[in-house]
Amino acid sequence: MEKLFKRIPKVGGESEKEPTESSSEGTIEPQDQLKTEKVEKAPEISPEKAKKHEGHTPKFSWSIKPQGDQKPKQAARTDKADIPDDLWIKCAHCKELIYSKEFENNKKVCPKCGFHFRLTAYERVNFTLDEGSFEEINARLVTGDPLNFTTATETYQVKSDQTRAKTGLNESIVTGFGTLEGLPVALAVCDFNYMGGSMGSVFGEKLVRLVEQALERRVPLLAVSASGGARMHEGMFSLMQMAKTTAAFARLGEAGLPFISLLVDPCTGGVIASYASVADIILAEPGALLGFAGPRVIEQVTKQKLPPGFQTAEFFLEHGMIDQVVARKELRPVIAKLLHHYQTAVAQNEAREREVTYAR
């Protein structure tokens, strides 16, 4: 029996110990000692095998994989592309966020601080006149380059072409006829996005043609002015438009047709120094910048600190240079009221003329 069974040697070359328990079939090691040996035993790896598996990545991963039909839950999508870029608008005055739909419904006026944002020419037309009543005239007139004006980077002609492509306008003023609460009116609107609403030769020509047609149709005229002044690219040709437009509006006054001027932010330079200030009634939007030169230029020339609110619509009203400051949402009813007064005066004059005719 001793030849059949051999004692199990202990790992590590330790000396053999006497069995603590014997049987007729052989020697049995203690149970606790066997457990200890199982924990302590480790597989021996030969140098050749270790070199073979050097840099080997294990096939197992600690990530939990779905079992069977289970699918990993997808996180809620918060892709930035799903959020429209124009959903919110930041007010340039109070810095508050405005919901874009509320902003449009409020005619682009901040509902929190009342700041009036600038409008394009066609936005102004839509906000002012009856829907679908506007009939544009002289829309195809395009400026030339009488002086061959050239800067260090581009020519005036190239700049004009680029501006037309960017804004979709042929000139910085849009003219035409329409109705306001059913009353006919001639309308001229400046667009500051087109080269700062500057007045060039085509600007003046379109405005004078509008006055001439208003005289033919016997309708009052409303001019919405937002400009940086005369266009420097045309030199003397642009400065001549100041006298040209003022003379045209003088003929309108002689014919007894009212001229209403609305000044919006900003209105400066040769425009406010010419036709925009010779109207029968001058209105302005709240907070609009008005004046011939900018406040910074005036401070540099006079070497004096300007008073608070200088060159705003409210400052002009306080000093008697305009007739009324009107919020944008009130413009339609105010202008319509003025047109109604004119229509009433015309009807009364016609009635008097008929009475005089019958008396004769």
C-alpha positions as a printed NumPy array, in Angstrom:
array([[  0.   ,   0.   ,   0.   ],
       [  2.872,   2.393,   0.638],
       [  4.003,   1.958,  -2.966],
       [  0.51 ,   2.682,  -4.223],
       [  0.092,   5.989,  -2.351],
       [  2.675,   8.69 ,  -2.021],
       [  2.759,  11.561,   0.27 ],
       [  1.818,  14.92 ,  -1.373],
       [  4.806,  17.234,  -1.106],
       [  4.18 ,  20.867,  -0.097],
       [  4.853,  23.595,  -2.659],
       [  7.913,  25.688,  -2.124],
       [ 10.161,  22.86 ,  -1.153],
       [  9.144,  22.856,   2.505],
       [  9.864,  19.738,   4.495],
       [  7.169,  17.188,   4.684],
       [  5.044,  17.017,   7.772],
       [  3.675,  13.959,   9.466],
       [  0.045,  13.208,   8.699],
       [ -2.313,  13.909,  11.482],
       [ -4.807,  11.335,  10.377],
       [ -4.334,   7.907,   8.889],
       [ -6.472,   5.205,   7.359],
       [ -5.93 ,   1.835,   5.926],
       [ -6.063,   3.236,   2.384],
       [ -3.391,   5.911,   2.74 ],
       [ -2.477,   9.229,   4.153],
       [ -4.982,  12.17 ,   4.09 ],
       [ -3.882,  15.829,   4.453],
       [ -5.807,  18.106,   6.799],
       [ -8.772,  19.916,   5.101],
       [ -7.628,  23.419,   6.15 ],
       [ -4.184,  22.834,   4.804],
       [ -5.575,  21.821,   1.385],
       [ -7.605,  25.063,   1.157],
       [ -4.547,  27.103,   1.994],
       [ -2.544,  25.327,  -0.651],
       [ -5.248,  26.028,  -3.29 ],
       [ -5.12 ,  29.77 ,  -2.574],
       [ -1.368,  29.935,  -2.527],
       [ -0.866,  27.934,  -5.716],
       [ -0.366,  30.006,  -8.91 ],
       [  0.293,  28.746, -12.414],
       [  3.858,  28.919, -13.457],
       [  4.494,  30.808, -16.757],
       [  7.593,  30.099, -18.719],
       [  9.67 ,  33.01 , -20.075],
       [  8.852,  31.97 , -23.657],
       [  5.077,  32.07 , -22.969],
       [  5.288,  35.43 , -21.199],
       [  7.151,  36.935, -24.152],
       [  4.531,  35.559, -26.542],
       [  1.638,  37.24 , -24.654],
       [  3.426,  40.547, -24.04 ],
       [  1.149,  43.495, -25.062],
       [ -1.864,  41.186, -25.453],
       [ -5.244,  42.881, -24.694],
       [ -7.67 ,  40.772, -22.668],
       [-10.804,  39.697, -24.468],
       [-13.063,  40.404, -21.524],
       [-14.555,  43.823, -20.651],
       [-16.085,  45.119, -17.49 ],
       [-18.922,  46.913, -19.398],
       [-22.327,  45.392, -18.886],
       [-23.804,  44.007, -22.072],
       [-27.545,  43.554, -22.653],
       [-28.855,  40.059, -22.274],
       [-31.27 ,  38.542, -24.766],
       [-33.843,  41.043, -26.069],
       [-32.775,  43.738, -23.656],
       [-31.528,  46.936, -25.363],
       [-29.546,  49.704, -23.752],
       [-31.685,  52.745, -22.943],
       [-30.973,  55.712, -25.213],
       [-30.368,  59.013, -23.486],
       [-32.738,  61.874, -24.298],
       [-31.465,  63.794, -27.323],
       [-30.361,  67.318, -26.602],
       [-28.765,  67.953, -29.957],
       [-28.093,  71.667, -30.415],
       [-29.255,  71.399, -34.018],
       [-32.81 ,  70.703, -32.785],
       [-32.997,  74.168, -31.154],
       [-33.624,  77.045, -33.613],
       [-30.969,  79.745, -33.581],
       [-33.542,  82.538, -33.579],
       [-35.744,  81.216, -30.78 ],
       [-34.601,  83.928, -28.354],
       [-33.419,  87.478, -28.954],
       [-31.3  ,  89.486, -26.531],
       [-32.363,  93.074, -26.013],
       [-29.567,  95.495, -26.855],
       [-30.701,  97.856, -24.09 ],
       [-31.777,  95.839, -21.022],
       [-29.93 ,  92.614, -22.013],
       [-33.011,  90.507, -21.265],
       [-33.973,  87.525, -23.449],
       [-37.114,  87.927, -25.536],
       [-39.095,  85.1  , -27.075],
       [-38.836,  85.687, -30.834],
       [-42.541,  85.18 , -31.512],
       [-43.474,  87.686, -28.813],
       [-40.825,  90.019, -30.231],
       [-42.357,  89.913, -33.721],
       [-45.899,  90.336, -32.407],
       [-44.745,  93.431, -30.52 ],
       [-43.414,  94.98 , -33.771],
       [-39.787,  94.409, -32.722],
       [-40.082,  96.424, -29.523],
       [-38.7  ,  94.979, -26.28 ],
       [-41.724,  94.185, -24.059],
       [-39.618,  94.669, -20.915],
       [-37.887,  98.012, -21.431],
       [-39.622,  99.427, -24.529],
       [-36.44 ,  99.602, -26.629],
       [-37.269, 100.05 , -30.335],
       [-35.19 ,  97.848, -32.621],
       [-34.437,  99.   , -36.157],
       [-36.661,  97.818, -38.994],
       [-35.947,  97.145, -42.634],
       [-37.775,  99.204, -45.238],
       [-40.285,  96.497, -46.086],
       [-40.907,  95.667, -42.434],
       [-41.747,  99.332, -41.913],
       [-44.095,  99.251, -44.906],
       [-45.903,  96.183, -43.54 ],
       [-46.244,  97.672, -40.052],
       [-47.496, 101.032, -41.341],
       [-49.797, 100.477, -44.315],
       [-52.866,  98.314, -44.794],
       [-52.033,  94.754, -45.745],
       [-51.481,  94.286, -49.476],
       [-52.089,  97.946, -50.325],
       [-48.492,  98.997, -51.08 ],
       [-47.601,  99.713, -54.703],
       [-43.868, 100.366, -55.144],
       [-42.611, 102.757, -57.818],
       [-39.181, 103.325, -59.386],
       [-37.85 , 100.128, -57.809],
       [-35.389,  99.464, -60.642],
       [-33.423, 102.689, -60.402],
       [-29.792, 101.808, -59.634],
       [-26.982, 104.145, -58.658],
       [-24.05 , 104.844, -60.973],
       [-20.462, 105.799, -60.213],
       [-20.122, 109.41 , -61.412],
       [-16.76 , 109.995, -59.703],
       [-15.205, 106.542, -60.286],
       [-14.771, 106.483, -56.523],
       [-12.181, 103.954, -55.338],
       [-10.921, 103.068, -51.879],
       [ -7.819, 101.096, -50.988],
       [ -9.771,  97.828, -51.226],
       [-12.671,  98.268, -53.656],
       [-14.549, 100.558, -56.008],
       [-17.891, 102.211, -55.329],
       [-19.481, 100.122, -58.063],
       [-18.298,  96.869, -56.473],
       [-19.508,  97.989, -53.049],
       [-22.912,  98.895, -54.499],
       [-23.23 ,  95.481, -56.167],
       [-22.292,  93.687, -52.941],
       [-24.77 ,  95.745, -50.921],
       [-27.587,  95.035, -53.378],
       [-26.874,  91.312, -53.18 ],
       [-26.758,  91.398, -49.383],
       [-29.895,  93.476, -48.722],
       [-32.018,  92.685, -51.769],
       [-32.502,  96.44 , -52.333],
       [-31.452,  98.552, -55.278],
       [-31.176, 101.714, -53.187],
       [-31.392, 102.868, -49.576],
       [-34.953, 104.199, -50.008],
       [-38.209, 102.489, -50.989],
       [-41.036, 104.616, -52.416],
       [-44.616, 103.94 , -53.385],
       [-48.313, 104.417, -52.642],
       [-50.724, 102.639, -50.345],
       [-53.526, 103.109, -47.856],
       [-53.582, 103.543, -44.09 ],
       [-56.946, 102.633, -42.584],
       [-58.371, 103.098, -46.041],
       [-56.887, 106.558, -46.577],
       [-54.487, 107.043, -49.534],
       [-50.914, 108.095, -48.769],
       [-47.569, 108.322, -50.538],
       [-44.797, 106.591, -48.582],
       [-40.995, 106.865, -48.606],
       [-38.988, 104.631, -46.259],
       [-35.219, 104.6  , -45.698],
       [-33.353, 101.366, -44.995],
       [-30.281, 101.825, -42.801],
       [-28.945,  98.407, -43.841],
       [-28.152,  99.775, -47.292],
       [-24.929, 101.744, -46.808],
       [-26.234, 103.417, -43.661],
       [-29.336, 104.767, -45.392],
       [-27.117, 107.356, -47.056],
       [-28.614, 109.813, -49.533],
       [-27.132, 109.597, -53.003],
       [-28.314, 110.812, -56.396],
       [-30.754, 107.914, -56.907],
       [-32.101, 108.4  , -53.371],
       [-32.93 , 112.027, -54.159],
       [-34.346, 111.201, -57.587],
       [-36.722, 108.55 , -56.221],
       [-37.934, 110.897, -53.49 ],
       [-38.553, 113.78 , -55.918],
       [-40.444, 111.491, -58.314],
       [-42.638, 110.379, -55.405],
       [-43.435, 114.015, -54.559],
       [-44.349, 114.748, -58.192],
       [-46.726, 111.768, -58.358],
       [-48.239, 112.729, -54.987],
       [-48.984, 116.154, -56.479],
       [-50.685, 114.512, -59.451],
       [-52.776, 112.194, -57.258],
       [-53.449, 114.872, -54.63 ],
       [-52.469, 112.644, -51.683],
       [-50.462, 113.437, -48.53 ],
       [-46.924, 112.118, -48.117],
       [-45.279, 110.239, -45.237],
       [-41.465, 109.94 , -45.131],
       [-39.759, 107.586, -42.654],
       [-36.137, 108.695, -42.366],
       [-33.257, 106.616, -40.981],
       [-29.956, 107.761, -42.422],
       [-26.335, 108.57 , -41.753],
       [-26.446, 111.545, -44.132],
       [-25.142, 112.249, -47.624],
       [-23.247, 109.467, -49.414],
       [-19.556, 110.305, -49.507],
       [-18.938, 108.061, -52.551],
       [-20.79 , 110.539, -54.765],
       [-19.345, 113.741, -53.353],
       [-21.081, 116.892, -54.583],
       [-23.753, 114.856, -56.397],
       [-25.067, 113.604, -53.054],
       [-24.894, 117.047, -51.406],
       [-26.997, 118.493, -54.227],
       [-29.849, 116.172, -53.202],
       [-30.394, 118.244, -50.051],
       [-31.518, 121.274, -52.073],
       [-33.265, 119.141, -54.696],
       [-35.516, 117.289, -52.233],
       [-36.243, 120.378, -50.115],
       [-37.414, 122.284, -53.198],
       [-39.701, 119.397, -54.178],
       [-41.359, 119.337, -50.758],
       [-41.805, 123.107, -50.937],
       [-43.964, 122.566, -54.029],
       [-45.939, 119.973, -52.102],
       [-46.637, 122.547, -49.387],
       [-47.676, 125.188, -51.909],
       [-50.235, 122.748, -53.284],
       [-51.742, 122.372, -49.804],
       [-50.781, 118.695, -49.419],
       [-49.543, 117.649, -45.967],
       [-46.08 , 116.236, -45.433],
       [-45.569, 114.063, -42.33 ],
       [-41.988, 113.231, -41.348],
       [-41.212, 110.3  , -39.052],
       [-37.657, 110.229, -37.649],
       [-36.388, 106.823, -36.512],
       [-33.083, 105.615, -35.125],
       [-30.723, 106.915, -36.367],
       [-31.432, 110.028, -38.405],
       [-28.417, 112.28 , -38.86 ],
       [-26.402, 114.295, -41.366],
       [-27.753, 115.763, -44.567],
       [-31.127, 114.012, -44.312],
       [-32.216, 115.627, -41.05 ],
       [-30.593, 118.87 , -42.244],
       [-32.784, 118.95 , -45.365],
       [-36.163, 117.475, -46.285],
       [-36.771, 115.519, -43.044],
       [-36.995, 118.733, -40.991],
       [-39.228, 120.816, -43.301],
       [-42.379, 118.752, -42.779],
       [-45.737, 120.053, -41.576],
       [-45.659, 117.545, -38.696],
       [-42.5  , 115.876, -37.372],
       [-42.828, 112.678, -35.326],
       [-40.126, 110.459, -33.821],
       [-39.876, 107.035, -32.213],
       [-38.793, 106.817, -28.549],
       [-35.042, 106.848, -27.971],
       [-34.142, 107.584, -31.596],
       [-30.74 , 109.196, -32.17 ],
       [-31.28 , 112.513, -33.98 ],
       [-28.879, 115.258, -35.008],
       [-26.509, 116.481, -37.669],
       [-23.226, 115.137, -36.231],
       [-22.701, 112.36 , -33.725],
       [-22.337, 113.122, -29.994],
       [-18.686, 112.039, -29.944],
       [-17.808, 114.411, -32.797],
       [-19.573, 117.298, -31.059],
       [-17.73 , 116.668, -27.789],
       [-14.382, 116.561, -29.586],
       [-15.059, 119.847, -31.411],
       [-16.629, 121.828, -28.557],
       [-14.45 , 120.299, -25.806],
       [-17.558, 120.143, -23.624],
       [-19.473, 117.356, -21.947],
       [-22.923, 116.967, -23.481],
       [-26.009, 116.876, -21.221],
       [-27.669, 113.508, -20.499],
       [-29.975, 112.299, -23.248],
       [-28.539, 114.74 , -25.771],
       [-29.64 , 114.107, -29.366],
       [-32.447, 111.743, -28.436],
       [-36.032, 112.115, -29.602],
       [-37.089, 113.115, -26.093],
       [-34.421, 115.849, -25.989],
       [-35.615, 117.205, -29.348],
       [-39.226, 117.237, -28.133],
       [-38.278, 119.084, -24.952],
       [-36.523, 121.781, -27.008],
       [-39.339, 122.192, -29.545],
       [-37.616, 120.658, -32.563],
       [-40.21 , 117.919, -33.141],
       [-43.948, 117.735, -32.517],
       [-44.443, 114.378, -30.812],
       [-42.669, 111.196, -29.717],
       [-44.845, 108.216, -30.637],
       [-44.315, 104.566, -29.7  ],
       [-44.32 , 102.168, -32.622],
       [-47.562, 100.46 , -31.661],
       [-49.29 , 103.88 , -31.654],
       [-47.934, 105.096, -34.984],
       [-50.715, 103.764, -37.178],
       [-53.578, 105.336, -35.196],
       [-51.706, 108.643, -34.766],
       [-50.848, 108.982, -38.478],
       [-54.328, 107.822, -39.461],
       [-55.816, 110.51 , -37.224],
       [-53.706, 113.148, -38.967],
       [-54.808, 111.887, -42.371],
       [-58.444, 111.971, -41.249],
       [-58.017, 115.61 , -40.21 ],
       [-56.67 , 116.382, -43.661],
       [-59.534, 114.602, -45.401],
       [-62.005, 116.485, -43.225],
       [-60.339, 119.813, -44.089],
       [-60.412, 118.968, -47.803],
       [-64.095, 118.077, -47.636],
       [-64.891, 121.32 , -45.816],
       [-62.958, 123.399, -48.378],
       [-64.746, 121.69 , -51.238],
       [-68.078, 122.382, -49.555],
       [-67.211, 126.084, -49.174],
       [-66.135, 126.311, -52.813],
       [-69.417, 124.784, -53.912],
       [-71.324, 127.277, -51.775],
       [-69.417, 130.175, -53.289],
       [-70.053, 128.825, -56.78 ],
       [-73.792, 128.477, -56.159],
       [-73.938, 131.978, -54.636],
       [-72.438, 133.458, -57.786]])
